[in-house]
Amino acid sequence: MMNFPDFNSIKQWFEMNLWTKSMVGDGVVCKKITAEQYKVITGEDYQVQASNPQPESTSESTSVSA
């Protein structure tokens, strides 16, 4: 079974500016690379990304009268 994309591909794509740091981080989330490999590629520690940030709620409520 092939694990694609692999570390070498992701590293090359990042160096060619085809992938952003965020995309490399997605590689960690999808378990294609490790957090340590993220650091090798980007030079920065991997920060856990918020999986699904919720928009801030407003204090205003809307009411519908029938």
mmJSON file of the N, C-alpha and C atoms, coordinates in Angstrom:
{"data_MODEL":{"atom_site":{
"group_PDB":["ATOM","ATOM","ATOM","ATOM","ATOM","ATOM","ATOM","ATOM","ATOM","ATOM","ATOM","ATOM","ATOM","ATOM","ATOM","ATOM","ATOM","ATOM","ATOM","ATOM","ATOM","ATOM","ATOM","ATOM","ATOM","ATOM","ATOM","ATOM","ATOM","ATOM","ATOM","ATOM","ATOM","ATOM","ATOM","ATOM","ATOM","ATOM","ATOM","ATOM","ATOM","ATOM","ATOM","ATOM","ATOM","ATOM","ATOM","ATOM","ATOM","ATOM","ATOM","ATOM","ATOM","ATOM","ATOM","ATOM","ATOM","ATOM","ATOM","ATOM","ATOM","ATOM","ATOM","ATOM","ATOM","ATOM","ATOM","ATOM","ATOM","ATOM","ATOM","ATOM","ATOM","ATOM","ATOM","ATOM","ATOM","ATOM","ATOM","ATOM","ATOM","ATOM","ATOM","ATOM","ATOM","ATOM","ATOM","ATOM","ATOM","ATOM","ATOM","ATOM","ATOM","ATOM","ATOM","ATOM","ATOM","ATOM","ATOM","ATOM","ATOM","ATOM","ATOM","ATOM","ATOM","ATOM","ATOM","ATOM","ATOM","ATOM","ATOM","ATOM","ATOM","ATOM","ATOM","ATOM","ATOM","ATOM","ATOM","ATOM","ATOM","ATOM","ATOM","ATOM","ATOM","ATOM","ATOM","ATOM","ATOM","ATOM","ATOM","ATOM","ATOM","ATOM","ATOM","ATOM","ATOM","ATOM","ATOM","ATOM","ATOM","ATOM","ATOM","ATOM","ATOM","ATOM","ATOM","ATOM","ATOM","ATOM","ATOM","ATOM","ATOM","ATOM","ATOM","ATOM","ATOM","ATOM","ATOM","ATOM","ATOM","ATOM","ATOM","ATOM","ATOM","ATOM","ATOM","ATOM","ATOM","ATOM","ATOM","ATOM","ATOM","ATOM","ATOM","ATOM","ATOM","ATOM","ATOM","ATOM","ATOM","ATOM","ATOM","ATOM","ATOM","ATOM","ATOM","ATOM","ATOM","ATOM","ATOM","ATOM","ATOM","ATOM","ATOM","ATOM","ATOM","ATOM"],
"id":[1,2,3,4,5,6,7,8,9,10,11,12,13,14,15,16,17,18,19,20,21,22,23,24,25,26,27,28,29,30,31,32,33,34,35,36,37,38,39,40,41,42,43,44,45,46,47,48,49,50,51,52,53,54,55,56,57,58,59,60,61,62,63,64,65,66,67,68,69,70,71,72,73,74,75,76,77,78,79,80,81,82,83,84,85,86,87,88,89,90,91,92,93,94,95,96,97,98,99,100,101,102,103,104,105,106,107,108,109,110,111,112,113,114,115,116,117,118,119,120,121,122,123,124,125,126,127,128,129,130,131,132,133,134,135,136,137,138,139,140,141,142,143,144,145,146,147,148,149,150,151,152,153,154,155,156,157,158,159,160,161,162,163,164,165,166,167,168,169,170,171,172,173,174,175,176,177,178,179,180,181,182,183,184,185,186,187,188,189,190,191,192,193,194,195,196,197,198],
"type_symbol":["N","C","C","N","C","C","N","C","C","N","C","C","N","C","C","N","C","C","N","C","C","N","C","C","N","C","C","N","C","C","N","C","C","N","C","C","N","C","C","N","C","C","N","C","C","N","C","C","N","C","C","N","C","C","N","C","C","N","C","C","N","C","C","N","C","C","N","C","C","N","C","C","N","C","C","N","C","C","N","C","C","N","C","C","N","C","C","N","C","C","N","C","C","N","C","C","N","C","C","N","C","C","N","C","C","N","C","C","N","C","C","N","C","C","N","C","C","N","C","C","N","C","C","N","C","C","N","C","C","N","C","C","N","C","C","N","C","C","N","C","C","N","C","C","N","C","C","N","C","C","N","C","C","N","C","C","N","C","C","N","C","C","N","C","C","N","C","C","N","C","C","N","C","C","N","C","C","N","C","C","N","C","C","N","C","C","N","C","C","N","C","C","N","C","C","N","C","C"],
"label_atom_id":["N","CA","C","N","CA","C","N","CA","C","N","CA","C","N","CA","C","N","CA","C","N","CA","C","N","CA","C","N","CA","C","N","CA","C","N","CA","C","N","CA","C","N","CA","C","N","CA","C","N","CA","C","N","CA","C","N","CA","C","N","CA","C","N","CA","C","N","CA","C","N","CA","C","N","CA","C","N","CA","C","N","CA","C","N","CA","C","N","CA","C","N","CA","C","N","CA","C","N","CA","C","N","CA","C","N","CA","C","N","CA","C","N","CA","C","N","CA","C","N","CA","C","N","CA","C","N","CA","C","N","CA","C","N","CA","C","N","CA","C","N","CA","C","N","CA","C","N","CA","C","N","CA","C","N","CA","C","N","CA","C","N","CA","C","N","CA","C","N","CA","C","N","CA","C","N","CA","C","N","CA","C","N","CA","C","N","CA","C","N","CA","C","N","CA","C","N","CA","C","N","CA","C","N","CA","C","N","CA","C","N","CA","C","N","CA","C","N","CA","C","N","CA","C","N","CA","C","N","CA","C"],
"label_alt_id":[null,null,null,null,null,null,null,null,null,null,null,null,null,null,null,null,null,null,null,null,null,null,null,null,null,null,null,null,null,null,null,null,null,null,null,null,null,null,null,null,null,null,null,null,null,null,null,null,null,null,null,null,null,null,null,null,null,null,null,null,null,null,null,null,null,null,null,null,null,null,null,null,null,null,null,null,null,null,null,null,null,null,null,null,null,null,null,null,null,null,null,null,null,null,null,null,null,null,null,null,null,null,null,null,null,null,null,null,null,null,null,null,null,null,null,null,null,null,null,null,null,null,null,null,null,null,null,null,null,null,null,null,null,null,null,null,null,null,null,null,null,null,null,null,null,null,null,null,null,null,null,null,null,null,null,null,null,null,null,null,null,null,null,null,null,null,null,null,null,null,null,null,null,null,null,null,null,null,null,null,null,null,null,null,null,null,null,null,null,null,null,null,null,null,null,null,null,null],
"label_comp_id":["MET","MET","MET","MET","MET","MET","ASN","ASN","ASN","PHE","PHE","PHE","PRO","PRO","PRO","ASP","ASP","ASP","PHE","PHE","PHE","ASN","ASN","ASN","SER","SER","SER","ILE","ILE","ILE","LYS","LYS","LYS","GLN","GLN","GLN","TRP","TRP","TRP","PHE","PHE","PHE","GLU","GLU","GLU","MET","MET","MET","ASN","ASN","ASN","LEU","LEU","LEU","TRP","TRP","TRP","THR","THR","THR","LYS","LYS","LYS","SER","SER","SER","MET","MET","MET","VAL","VAL","VAL","GLY","GLY","GLY","ASP","ASP","ASP","GLY","GLY","GLY","VAL","VAL","VAL","VAL","VAL","VAL","CYS","CYS","CYS","LYS","LYS","LYS","LYS","LYS","LYS","ILE","ILE","ILE","THR","THR","THR","ALA","ALA","ALA","GLU","GLU","GLU","GLN","GLN","GLN","TYR","TYR","TYR","LYS","LYS","LYS","VAL","VAL","VAL","ILE","ILE","ILE","THR","THR","THR","GLY","GLY","GLY","GLU","GLU","GLU","ASP","ASP","ASP","TYR","TYR","TYR","GLN","GLN","GLN","VAL","VAL","VAL","GLN","GLN","GLN","ALA","ALA","ALA","SER","SER","SER","ASN","ASN","ASN","PRO","PRO","PRO","GLN","GLN","GLN","PRO","PRO","PRO","GLU","GLU","GLU","SER","SER","SER","THR","THR","THR","SER","SER","SER","GLU","GLU","GLU","SER","SER","SER","THR","THR","THR","SER","SER","SER","VAL","VAL","VAL","SER","SER","SER","ALA","ALA","ALA"],
"label_asym_id":["A","A","A","A","A","A","A","A","A","A","A","A","A","A","A","A","A","A","A","A","A","A","A","A","A","A","A","A","A","A","A","A","A","A","A","A","A","A","A","A","A","A","A","A","A","A","A","A","A","A","A","A","A","A","A","A","A","A","A","A","A","A","A","A","A","A","A","A","A","A","A","A","A","A","A","A","A","A","A","A","A","A","A","A","A","A","A","A","A","A","A","A","A","A","A","A","A","A","A","A","A","A","A","A","A","A","A","A","A","A","A","A","A","A","A","A","A","A","A","A","A","A","A","A","A","A","A","A","A","A","A","A","A","A","A","A","A","A","A","A","A","A","A","A","A","A","A","A","A","A","A","A","A","A","A","A","A","A","A","A","A","A","A","A","A","A","A","A","A","A","A","A","A","A","A","A","A","A","A","A","A","A","A","A","A","A","A","A","A","A","A","A","A","A","A","A","A","A"],
"label_entity_id":["1","1","1","1","1","1","1","1","1","1","1","1","1","1","1","1","1","1","1","1","1","1","1","1","1","1","1","1","1","1","1","1","1","1","1","1","1","1","1","1","1","1","1","1","1","1","1","1","1","1","1","1","1","1","1","1","1","1","1","1","1","1","1","1","1","1","1","1","1","1","1","1","1","1","1","1","1","1","1","1","1","1","1","1","1","1","1","1","1","1","1","1","1","1","1","1","1","1","1","1","1","1","1","1","1","1","1","1","1","1","1","1","1","1","1","1","1","1","1","1","1","1","1","1","1","1","1","1","1","1","1","1","1","1","1","1","1","1","1","1","1","1","1","1","1","1","1","1","1","1","1","1","1","1","1","1","1","1","1","1","1","1","1","1","1","1","1","1","1","1","1","1","1","1","1","1","1","1","1","1","1","1","1","1","1","1","1","1","1","1","1","1","1","1","1","1","1","1"],
"label_seq_id":[1,1,1,2,2,2,3,3,3,4,4,4,5,5,5,6,6,6,7,7,7,8,8,8,9,9,9,10,10,10,11,11,11,12,12,12,13,13,13,14,14,14,15,15,15,16,16,16,17,17,17,18,18,18,19,19,19,20,20,20,21,21,21,22,22,22,23,23,23,24,24,24,25,25,25,26,26,26,27,27,27,28,28,28,29,29,29,30,30,30,31,31,31,32,32,32,33,33,33,34,34,34,35,35,35,36,36,36,37,37,37,38,38,38,39,39,39,40,40,40,41,41,41,42,42,42,43,43,43,44,44,44,45,45,45,46,46,46,47,47,47,48,48,48,49,49,49,50,50,50,51,51,51,52,52,52,53,53,53,54,54,54,55,55,55,56,56,56,57,57,57,58,58,58,59,59,59,60,60,60,61,61,61,62,62,62,63,63,63,64,64,64,65,65,65,66,66,66],
"pdbx_PDB_ins_code":[null,null,null,null,null,null,null,null,null,null,null,null,null,null,null,null,null,null,null,null,null,null,null,null,null,null,null,null,null,null,null,null,null,null,null,null,null,null,null,null,null,null,null,null,null,null,null,null,null,null,null,null,null,null,null,null,null,null,null,null,null,null,null,null,null,null,null,null,null,null,null,null,null,null,null,null,null,null,null,null,null,null,null,null,null,null,null,null,null,null,null,null,null,null,null,null,null,null,null,null,null,null,null,null,null,null,null,null,null,null,null,null,null,null,null,null,null,null,null,null,null,null,null,null,null,null,null,null,null,null,null,null,null,null,null,null,null,null,null,null,null,null,null,null,null,null,null,null,null,null,null,null,null,null,null,null,null,null,null,null,null,null,null,null,null,null,null,null,null,null,null,null,null,null,null,null,null,null,null,null,null,null,null,null,null,null,null,null,null,null,null,null,null,null,null,null,null,null],
"Cartn_x":[0.847,0.0,0.88,0.574,1.348,0.746,1.603,1.169,1.511,0.584,0.831,-0.175,0.211,1.579,2.433,3.686,4.618,5.447,6.295,7.125,7.925,8.604,9.458,8.667,7.485,6.642,6.172,5.671,5.168,6.298,7.475,8.631,8.988,9.022,9.368,8.316,7.044,5.984,6.031,6.343,6.458,7.636,8.757,9.939,9.707,8.823,8.493,7.342,6.91,5.786,4.479,4.357,3.099,2.165,2.739,1.971,2.295,1.272,1.445,1.688,2.032,2.182,0.871,-0.23,-1.531,-1.757,-1.36,-1.508,-0.604,0.611,1.516,0.892,0.281,-0.416,-1.55,-2.225,-3.269,-2.675,-1.426,-0.739,-0.568,-0.364,-0.264,-1.632,-2.669,-4.028,-4.437,-4.071,-4.425,-3.445,-2.477,-1.492,-0.622,-0.333,0.6,2.029,2.169,3.453,3.23,4.323,4.24,4.461,4.191,4.454,5.944,6.787,8.24,8.633,8.006,8.295,7.789,6.663,6.165,7.244,7.89,8.933,10.131,10.491,11.596,11.262,10.03,9.617,9.503,8.819,8.514,9.489,10.22,11.108,10.397,9.119,8.323,7.664,7.374,6.643,5.224,4.697,3.316,2.367,1.407,0.367,-0.935,-1.605,-2.868,-3.864,-4.469,-5.431,-6.818,-7.603,-8.999,-9.719,-10.412,-11.027,-12.219,-13.037,-14.205,-14.613,-13.903,-14.227,-15.648,-16.338,-17.703,-17.69,-18.528,-18.585,-19.122,-18.674,-19.15,-20.621,-21.366,-22.788,-22.967,-24.023,-24.326,-25.343,-25.355,-26.297,-27.689,-27.786,-29.084,-29.867,-31.131,-31.986,-33.065,-33.444,-34.489,-35.767,-36.849,-38.141,-39.044,-39.858,-40.789,-42.179,-42.962,-44.326,-45.265,-46.245,-47.181,-48.432],
"Cartn_y":[-1.192,0.0,1.238,2.166,3.385,4.483,5.179,6.28,7.581,8.067,9.257,10.318,11.553,12.04,11.675,11.485,11.138,12.353,12.154,13.236,13.931,13.155,13.762,14.599,14.123,14.878,16.182,16.09,17.288,18.297,17.819,18.709,19.418,18.671,19.258,20.277,19.948,20.867,22.148,22.033,23.221,24.082,23.441,24.187,24.866,24.311,24.891,25.89,26.175,27.084,26.608,25.293,24.732,24.417,24.219,23.981,25.068,25.486,26.457,25.712,26.45,25.84,25.195,25.817,25.265,23.915,23.822,22.564,21.486,21.873,20.919,20.464,21.383,21.036,20.048,20.194,19.235,17.837,17.785,16.499,15.825,16.623,16.069,15.555,16.345,15.963,14.658,14.516,13.308,12.161,12.378,11.349,10.908,11.854,11.595,11.891,12.847,13.186,13.388,13.396,13.617,15.092,15.46,16.83,17.143,16.145,16.346,16.605,15.889,16.111,17.483,17.933,19.284,20.307,20.124,21.056,21.004,19.812,19.688,20.454,20.338,20.969,22.48,22.955,24.383,25.166,24.456,25.141,25.656,25.337,25.794,24.611,24.752,23.711,23.623,22.416,22.217,22.666,23.472,23.929,23.246,22.65,21.976,22.99,22.641,23.538,23.292,24.348,24.194,23.442,22.38,21.531,22.19,22.886,23.53,24.711,25.831,26.967,27.459,27.742,28.237,29.768,30.363,31.833,32.346,33.533,34.128,34.47,34.19,34.505,35.973,36.542,37.939,37.981,39.081,39.211,39.601,40.016,40.401,39.143,39.146,38.046,38.59,37.788,38.223,37.507,38.218,37.582,37.768,36.813,36.861,36.871,37.876,37.926,37.405,36.668,36.051,36.816],
"Cartn_z":[0.0,0.0,0.0,-0.859,-0.98,-0.093,0.634,1.485,0.76,-0.042,-0.837,-0.466,-0.305,-0.464,0.74,0.489,1.553,1.95,2.952,3.486,2.383,1.544,0.511,-0.485,-0.863,-1.794,-1.16,0.07,0.755,0.944,1.33,1.523,0.22,-0.859,-2.158,-2.586,-2.424,-2.813,-1.987,-0.697,0.149,-0.313,-0.598,-1.051,-2.397,-3.208,-4.517,-4.418,-3.185,-2.921,-3.538,-3.694,-4.178,-3.018,-1.835,-0.613,0.394,1.151,2.23,3.539,4.594,5.917,6.357,6.027,6.384,5.701,4.459,3.725,4.311,4.708,5.346,6.662,7.396,8.63,8.386,7.256,6.903,6.735,6.276,6.157,7.505,8.552,9.909,10.347,10.121,10.507,9.824,8.558,7.789,8.005,8.897,9.261,8.093,7.194,6.109,6.553,7.493,8.104,9.597,10.35,11.793,12.104,13.355,13.798,13.713,13.964,13.851,12.405,11.474,10.052,9.601,10.173,9.889,10.221,11.381,11.799,10.85,10.4,9.439,8.153,7.698,6.44,6.577,7.632,7.751,8.617,9.485,10.418,11.649,11.781,12.921,13.599,14.897,15.618,15.08,15.057,14.618,15.708,15.346,16.264,15.879,16.857,16.579,16.044,14.923,14.287,14.832,14.938,15.347,14.239,14.596,13.583,12.9,13.658,13.072,13.941,13.799,14.657,14.413,15.5,15.408,15.382,14.538,14.525,15.847,16.215,17.463,17.326,18.385,18.341,18.715,18.2,18.508,19.633,20.342,21.447,20.959,19.706,19.176,18.815,19.14,18.725,17.814,16.89,15.984,16.333,16.274,16.556,15.356,15.133,14.018,14.613,14.247,14.759,13.688,14.132,13.166,13.061],
"occupancy":[1.0,1.0,1.0,1.0,1.0,1.0,1.0,1.0,1.0,1.0,1.0,1.0,1.0,1.0,1.0,1.0,1.0,1.0,1.0,1.0,1.0,1.0,1.0,1.0,1.0,1.0,1.0,1.0,1.0,1.0,1.0,1.0,1.0,1.0,1.0,1.0,1.0,1.0,1.0,1.0,1.0,1.0,1.0,1.0,1.0,1.0,1.0,1.0,1.0,1.0,1.0,1.0,1.0,1.0,1.0,1.0,1.0,1.0,1.0,1.0,1.0,1.0,1.0,1.0,1.0,1.0,1.0,1.0,1.0,1.0,1.0,1.0,1.0,1.0,1.0,1.0,1.0,1.0,1.0,1.0,1.0,1.0,1.0,1.0,1.0,1.0,1.0,1.0,1.0,1.0,1.0,1.0,1.0,1.0,1.0,1.0,1.0,1.0,1.0,1.0,1.0,1.0,1.0,1.0,1.0,1.0,1.0,1.0,1.0,1.0,1.0,1.0,1.0,1.0,1.0,1.0,1.0,1.0,1.0,1.0,1.0,1.0,1.0,1.0,1.0,1.0,1.0,1.0,1.0,1.0,1.0,1.0,1.0,1.0,1.0,1.0,1.0,1.0,1.0,1.0,1.0,1.0,1.0,1.0,1.0,1.0,1.0,1.0,1.0,1.0,1.0,1.0,1.0,1.0,1.0,1.0,1.0,1.0,1.0,1.0,1.0,1.0,1.0,1.0,1.0,1.0,1.0,1.0,1.0,1.0,1.0,1.0,1.0,1.0,1.0,1.0,1.0,1.0,1.0,1.0,1.0,1.0,1.0,1.0,1.0,1.0,1.0,1.0,1.0,1.0,1.0,1.0,1.0,1.0,1.0,1.0,1.0,1.0],
"B_iso_or_equiv":[0.0,0.0,0.0,0.0,0.0,0.0,0.0,0.0,0.0,0.0,0.0,0.0,0.0,0.0,0.0,0.0,0.0,0.0,0.0,0.0,0.0,0.0,0.0,0.0,0.0,0.0,0.0,0.0,0.0,0.0,0.0,0.0,0.0,0.0,0.0,0.0,0.0,0.0,0.0,0.0,0.0,0.0,0.0,0.0,0.0,0.0,0.0,0.0,0.0,0.0,0.0,0.0,0.0,0.0,0.0,0.0,0.0,0.0,0.0,0.0,0.0,0.0,0.0,0.0,0.0,0.0,0.0,0.0,0.0,0.0,0.0,0.0,0.0,0.0,0.0,0.0,0.0,0.0,0.0,0.0,0.0,0.0,0.0,0.0,0.0,0.0,0.0,0.0,0.0,0.0,0.0,0.0,0.0,0.0,0.0,0.0,0.0,0.0,0.0,0.0,0.0,0.0,0.0,0.0,0.0,0.0,0.0,0.0,0.0,0.0,0.0,0.0,0.0,0.0,0.0,0.0,0.0,0.0,0.0,0.0,0.0,0.0,0.0,0.0,0.0,0.0,0.0,0.0,0.0,0.0,0.0,0.0,0.0,0.0,0.0,0.0,0.0,0.0,0.0,0.0,0.0,0.0,0.0,0.0,0.0,0.0,0.0,0.0,0.0,0.0,0.0,0.0,0.0,0.0,0.0,0.0,0.0,0.0,0.0,0.0,0.0,0.0,0.0,0.0,0.0,0.0,0.0,0.0,0.0,0.0,0.0,0.0,0.0,0.0,0.0,0.0,0.0,0.0,0.0,0.0,0.0,0.0,0.0,0.0,0.0,0.0,0.0,0.0,0.0,0.0,0.0,0.0,0.0,0.0,0.0,0.0,0.0,0.0],
"pdbx_formal_charge":[null,null,null,null,null,null,null,null,null,null,null,null,null,null,null,null,null,null,null,null,null,null,null,null,null,null,null,null,null,null,null,null,null,null,null,null,null,null,null,null,null,null,null,null,null,null,null,null,null,null,null,null,null,null,null,null,null,null,null,null,null,null,null,null,null,null,null,null,null,null,null,null,null,null,null,null,null,null,null,null,null,null,null,null,null,null,null,null,null,null,null,null,null,null,null,null,null,null,null,null,null,null,null,null,null,null,null,null,null,null,null,null,null,null,null,null,null,null,null,null,null,null,null,null,null,null,null,null,null,null,null,null,null,null,null,null,null,null,null,null,null,null,null,null,null,null,null,null,null,null,null,null,null,null,null,null,null,null,null,null,null,null,null,null,null,null,null,null,null,null,null,null,null,null,null,null,null,null,null,null,null,null,null,null,null,null,null,null,null,null,null,null,null,null,null,null,null,null],
"auth_seq_id":[1,1,1,2,2,2,3,3,3,4,4,4,5,5,5,6,6,6,7,7,7,8,8,8,9,9,9,10,10,10,11,11,11,12,12,12,13,13,13,14,14,14,15,15,15,16,16,16,17,17,17,18,18,18,19,19,19,20,20,20,21,21,21,22,22,22,23,23,23,24,24,24,25,25,25,26,26,26,27,27,27,28,28,28,29,29,29,30,30,30,31,31,31,32,32,32,33,33,33,34,34,34,35,35,35,36,36,36,37,37,37,38,38,38,39,39,39,40,40,40,41,41,41,42,42,42,43,43,43,44,44,44,45,45,45,46,46,46,47,47,47,48,48,48,49,49,49,50,50,50,51,51,51,52,52,52,53,53,53,54,54,54,55,55,55,56,56,56,57,57,57,58,58,58,59,59,59,60,60,60,61,61,61,62,62,62,63,63,63,64,64,64,65,65,65,66,66,66],
"auth_comp_id":["MET","MET","MET","MET","MET","MET","ASN","ASN","ASN","PHE","PHE","PHE","PRO","PRO","PRO","ASP","ASP","ASP","PHE","PHE","PHE","ASN","ASN","ASN","SER","SER","SER","ILE","ILE","ILE","LYS","LYS","LYS","GLN","GLN","GLN","TRP","TRP","TRP","PHE","PHE","PHE","GLU","GLU","GLU","MET","MET","MET","ASN","ASN","ASN","LEU","LEU","LEU","TRP","TRP","TRP","THR","THR","THR","LYS","LYS","LYS","SER","SER","SER","MET","MET","MET","VAL","VAL","VAL","GLY","GLY","GLY","ASP","ASP","ASP","GLY","GLY","GLY","VAL","VAL","VAL","VAL","VAL","VAL","CYS","CYS","CYS","LYS","LYS","LYS","LYS","LYS","LYS","ILE","ILE","ILE","THR","THR","THR","ALA","ALA","ALA","GLU","GLU","GLU","GLN","GLN","GLN","TYR","TYR","TYR","LYS","LYS","LYS","VAL","VAL","VAL","ILE","ILE","ILE","THR","THR","THR","GLY","GLY","GLY","GLU","GLU","GLU","ASP","ASP","ASP","TYR","TYR","TYR","GLN","GLN","GLN","VAL","VAL","VAL","GLN","GLN","GLN","ALA","ALA","ALA","SER","SER","SER","ASN","ASN","ASN","PRO","PRO","PRO","GLN","GLN","GLN","PRO","PRO","PRO","GLU","GLU","GLU","SER","SER","SER","THR","THR","THR","SER","SER","SER","GLU","GLU","GLU","SER","SER","SER","THR","THR","THR","SER","SER","SER","VAL","VAL","VAL","SER","SER","SER","ALA","ALA","ALA"],
"auth_asym_id":["A","A","A","A","A","A","A","A","A","A","A","A","A","A","A","A","A","A","A","A","A","A","A","A","A","A","A","A","A","A","A","A","A","A","A","A","A","A","A","A","A","A","A","A","A","A","A","A","A","A","A","A","A","A","A","A","A","A","A","A","A","A","A","A","A","A","A","A","A","A","A","A","A","A","A","A","A","A","A","A","A","A","A","A","A","A","A","A","A","A","A","A","A","A","A","A","A","A","A","A","A","A","A","A","A","A","A","A","A","A","A","A","A","A","A","A","A","A","A","A","A","A","A","A","A","A","A","A","A","A","A","A","A","A","A","A","A","A","A","A","A","A","A","A","A","A","A","A","A","A","A","A","A","A","A","A","A","A","A","A","A","A","A","A","A","A","A","A","A","A","A","A","A","A","A","A","A","A","A","A","A","A","A","A","A","A","A","A","A","A","A","A","A","A","A","A","A","A"],
"auth_atom_id":["N","CA","C","N","CA","C","N","CA","C","N","CA","C","N","CA","C","N","CA","C","N","CA","C","N","CA","C","N","CA","C","N","CA","C","N","CA","C","N","CA","C","N","CA","C","N","CA","C","N","CA","C","N","CA","C","N","CA","C","N","CA","C","N","CA","C","N","CA","C","N","CA","C","N","CA","C","N","CA","C","N","CA","C","N","CA","C","N","CA","C","N","CA","C","N","CA","C","N","CA","C","N","CA","C","N","CA","C","N","CA","C","N","CA","C","N","CA","C","N","CA","C","N","CA","C","N","CA","C","N","CA","C","N","CA","C","N","CA","C","N","CA","C","N","CA","C","N","CA","C","N","CA","C","N","CA","C","N","CA","C","N","CA","C","N","CA","C","N","CA","C","N","CA","C","N","CA","C","N","CA","C","N","CA","C","N","CA","C","N","CA","C","N","CA","C","N","CA","C","N","CA","C","N","CA","C","N","CA","C","N","CA","C","N","CA","C","N","CA","C","N","CA","C","N","CA","C","N","CA","C"],
"pdbx_PDB_model_num":[1,1,1,1,1,1,1,1,1,1,1,1,1,1,1,1,1,1,1,1,1,1,1,1,1,1,1,1,1,1,1,1,1,1,1,1,1,1,1,1,1,1,1,1,1,1,1,1,1,1,1,1,1,1,1,1,1,1,1,1,1,1,1,1,1,1,1,1,1,1,1,1,1,1,1,1,1,1,1,1,1,1,1,1,1,1,1,1,1,1,1,1,1,1,1,1,1,1,1,1,1,1,1,1,1,1,1,1,1,1,1,1,1,1,1,1,1,1,1,1,1,1,1,1,1,1,1,1,1,1,1,1,1,1,1,1,1,1,1,1,1,1,1,1,1,1,1,1,1,1,1,1,1,1,1,1,1,1,1,1,1,1,1,1,1,1,1,1,1,1,1,1,1,1,1,1,1,1,1,1,1,1,1,1,1,1,1,1,1,1,1,1,1,1,1,1,1,1]
}}}
